Amino acid sequence: MAPGQFATEPHKHTLQPIVTGATVIGLKYNGGVLLACDTLASYGSQARYKDVCRMKKVGDYTLLGASGEYSDFQYIGKLLDELDNEDFLYEDGNMMGPKQYSSYIGRVMYNRRSKMNPLYNQFVVVGKKQSEPAQLAFVDHQGTYFEEDFTATGFGSYLAMPIIRNEWSADMSLEAAKALVVKCLQVCFYRDCRAYNRIQIGICDGESVKIEDAFPLDHFWGHKMWTEKRLESNEKGVSDSW
């Protein structure tokens, strides 16, 4: 476009997510907090990118997990990297923790929502700064922010939360917490068509932040009622399978 000319098209905002991630689960355990999600980024309804990390280490003590539009997650990741770099350049020995980063993300999301140009994400921000209590916060595309002992995004808010409410306890061990999030993500894989059977777990224990290697979930699809060819049989009506 030549200098001094106006674009033929008006300035446009994103109206719907394109490449998206599904459920993220965060919960506290005795001694820290963990985050879990699958490795799939769907292109619309296509399971397109199957080895994507939807978690990001922020600073020295914080972990960010994202559902929703992947490019918006990358964008806010760059903002957080700039904030972390600025924090480092002060050289005063004080580094931001999960409380500060989650508050910042909440303000960014509300600011973008107020401009009618939201980031289409639901975030779970977890972390533990040395001897301070573990922190877990939920932030969505409207700037809604709250802190909890456990939370889930996407379909996990319907499928995983009832399981966590029944089985979570404040004194549970790390291994018990891992087993619980694996159970929840198995249910999401069976019931959510945007979920995947390869997952990652991130751990914050106050001294370090670690994102573990992805691993496959156990699953079974050979149930008799699922494999019977009822449409080819005249013995029973189709409705008899319900």
BELDAFEN-V783630 format. One record per pair of residues at least 24 apart in sequence whose ideal C-beta (glycine too) atoms are under 8 Angstrom apart, sorted by the first residue. I is the first residue (numbers start at 1). J is the second residue. Records with the same first field share a line. If there is no record, write none. Layout:
# BELDAFEN-V783630
I=J ; J
This chain:
# BELDAFEN-V783630
13=116 ; 117
14=69 ; 72 ; 117 ; 120
16=120
17=68 ; 69 ; 72 ; 120
18=43 ; 44 ; 69 ; 71
19=43 ; 48 ; 49 ; 69 ; 70 ; 71
20=67 ; 68 ; 69 ; 70 ; 120 ; 194
21=52 ; 54 ; 66 ; 67 ; 68 ; 70 ; 73 ; 154
22=67 ; 154 ; 155 ; 156 ; 188 ; 192 ; 194 ; 195 ; 196
23=67 ; 152 ; 153 ; 154 ; 155 ; 156 ; 159 ; 160 ; 185 ; 188 ; 192 ; 195
24=54 ; 65 ; 66 ; 67 ; 122 ; 123 ; 124 ; 152 ; 153 ; 154 ; 156
25=124 ; 150 ; 151 ; 152 ; 153 ; 156 ; 160 ; 164 ; 181 ; 184 ; 185
26=65 ; 124 ; 126 ; 136 ; 138 ; 150 ; 151 ; 152
27=136 ; 149 ; 150 ; 151 ; 164 ; 168 ; 177 ; 180 ; 181
28=134 ; 136 ; 149 ; 150 ; 170
29=172 ; 173 ; 174 ; 176 ; 177
30=170 ; 171 ; 172 ; 173 ; 174
31=174 ; 205 ; 206
32=128 ; 134 ; 174 ; 203 ; 204 ; 205 ; 206
33=126 ; 127 ; 128 ; 134 ; 135 ; 136 ; 203 ; 204
34=126 ; 174 ; 177 ; 178 ; 181 ; 201 ; 202 ; 203 ; 204
35=63 ; 65 ; 124 ; 126 ; 201 ; 202 ; 203 ; 204
36=65 ; 178 ; 181 ; 182 ; 184 ; 185 ; 199 ; 200 ; 201 ; 202
37=65 ; 67 ; 185 ; 199 ; 200
38=185 ; 188 ; 189 ; 195 ; 196 ; 197 ; 198 ; 199 ; 200
39=196 ; 198 ; 199 ; 200 ; 214
40=194 ; 195 ; 196 ; 198
41=70
42=194
45=193 ; 194
47=194 ; 196
50=196 ; 198
51=198 ; 214
53=200 ; 211 ; 214
54=200
55=200 ; 202 ; 211
56=80
57=202 ; 209 ; 211
58=84 ; 101 ; 125 ; 127
59=84 ; 87 ; 95 ; 96 ; 97 ; 101
60=95 ; 129 ; 209
61=95 ; 97 ; 98 ; 127 ; 128 ; 129 ; 130 ; 204 ; 206 ; 209
62=96 ; 97 ; 98 ; 101 ; 102 ; 125 ; 126 ; 127 ; 204 ; 209
63=98 ; 125 ; 126 ; 127 ; 202 ; 204 ; 209 ; 211
64=101 ; 105 ; 123 ; 124 ; 125
65=123 ; 124 ; 125 ; 126 ; 153 ; 202
66=121 ; 122 ; 123
67=121 ; 122 ; 123 ; 153 ; 154
68=119 ; 120 ; 121 ; 122 ; 141 ; 153 ; 154
69=119 ; 120 ; 121
72=119 ; 120 ; 121
73=121
75=119
76=105 ; 108 ; 119 ; 121 ; 123
79=108
80=104 ; 105
97=127 ; 129 ; 132 ; 135
98=125 ; 126 ; 127 ; 128 ; 129 ; 135 ; 137 ; 204
99=129 ; 135
101=125 ; 127
102=135 ; 137 ; 139 ; 145 ; 147
103=145
105=139
106=137 ; 139 ; 143 ; 145
107=143
109=139 ; 140 ; 141 ; 142 ; 143 ; 145
110=142 ; 143
111=143
113=141 ; 142 ; 143
114=143
118=142
122=153 ; 154
123=153
124=151 ; 152 ; 153
126=202 ; 204
127=204 ; 209
128=204 ; 205 ; 206
129=206
130=206 ; 207
131=206
132=206
134=204 ; 206
152=184
154=192 ; 194
155=188 ; 191 ; 192 ; 194 ; 195
156=184 ; 185 ; 188 ; 192
159=184 ; 187 ; 188 ; 191 ; 192
160=184 ; 185 ; 187 ; 188
163=187
174=203
182=217
185=217
186=217 ; 218 ; 219
189=217 ; 219
190=219
